[in-house]
């Protein structure tokens, strides 16, 4: 199975900050990469697929980039509702696998 | 609006069985590939398995840790997805989510989850 890693595992930020989360795959996955947001007690929500395509309804302050093994999720101007845990997921090969998550909390 | 509502979770002893259900609405369930994903504090998010639509063959596929113990099925007349879990182990303790799984790629809609606890 393809192993996904994320960095950092957690960090603190302030409203208005530009934040970047990194995801790395153990082997090349082309652009078969998705990002999810999860808030406490809630299900994950799909934000981005195909590495950089925004899911319908997701604010444009979210963006994704990368291909191959290295990917990033960027939030251009952090809002209060963005404090959450973010997961990457590869769907290049079975089984689909998730990263361990990056928790963004309030500084 | 897409809605997925899981039910059937609870406390079960090791070696026991449990069946989860997921009631779907707001989309054409019979055309959808569906999946189960589970989440634990220790192992994070883990794909459990998927079932294709009947028009795409209706076949199932499972993650290695559950293969041979778990079975996914669907009743398109009731817009309901099922997860039959047998020979449960303590490591199956998790919140189980029902998801849509178009083309077997991303998980685009999720239910609220149901907690399964396997403990003696």
Boltz contact constraints between the chains, C-beta under 6 A:
constraints:
  - contact:
      token1: [A, 34]
      token2: [B, 106]
      max_distance: 6.0
  - contact:
      token1: [A, 43]
      token2: [B, 97]
      max_distance: 6.0
  - contact:
      token1: [A, 43]
      token2: [B, 110]
      max_distance: 6.0
  - contact:
      token1: [A, 43]
      token2: [B, 112]
      max_distance: 6.0
  - contact:
      token1: [A, 43]
      token2: [B, 113]
      max_distance: 6.0
  - contact:
      token1: [A, 44]
      token2: [B, 110]
      max_distance: 6.0
  - contact:
      token1: [A, 46]
      token2: [B, 106]
      max_distance: 6.0
  - contact:
      token1: [A, 46]
      token2: [B, 108]
      max_distance: 6.0
  - contact:
      token1: [A, 49]
      token2: [B, 106]
      max_distance: 6.0
  - contact:
      token1: [A, 91]
      token2: [B, 105]
      max_distance: 6.0
  - contact:
      token1: [A, 95]
      token2: [B, 47]
      max_distance: 6.0
  - contact:
      token1: [A, 95]
      token2: [B, 63]
      max_distance: 6.0
  - contact:
      token1: [A, 96]
      token2: [B, 47]
      max_distance: 6.0
  - contact:
      token1: [A, 98]
      token2: [B, 44]
      max_distance: 6.0
  - contact:
      token1: [A, 98]
      token2: [B, 45]
      max_distance: 6.0
  - contact:
      token1: [A, 100]
      token2: [B, 44]
      max_distance: 6.0
